[in-house]
Amino acid sequence: MRKYFSEKSLVVLLFILVLVVFTIAQSETQKMGKVNGSLMSSAQKAGLKIMASEKPASQQLVVKTTDPQAINN
C-alpha cells in the first residue's frame, strides 16, 4: 500500500502555499501604495519632487588635491 501523505508531498504543499501567500501580499501592497499615493497632499507631492531632483552625494562634485596648503586652508 502506498503512502498518500509523505514528507516530500508536505514540503511541496508548503512551498506552493508560501508562493500563493507572497503573491497575494505583493498585490495587496501594490494596491495600498496606489491608495496612499492618491491620498497625499499637494505639499507632500511637491516635497517629494524636490527631494527627487536633488543630486545624491555620489553625484556631487568632489575635488581631490595633493597640495598640503590647500588642505589646511
Secondary structure, DSSP 8 states (H G I E B T S, - for coil): ---SS-HHHHHHHHHHHHHHHHHHHHHHHHHHHHHHHHT--HHHHHHHHHHHHS--GGGS-------HHHHH-
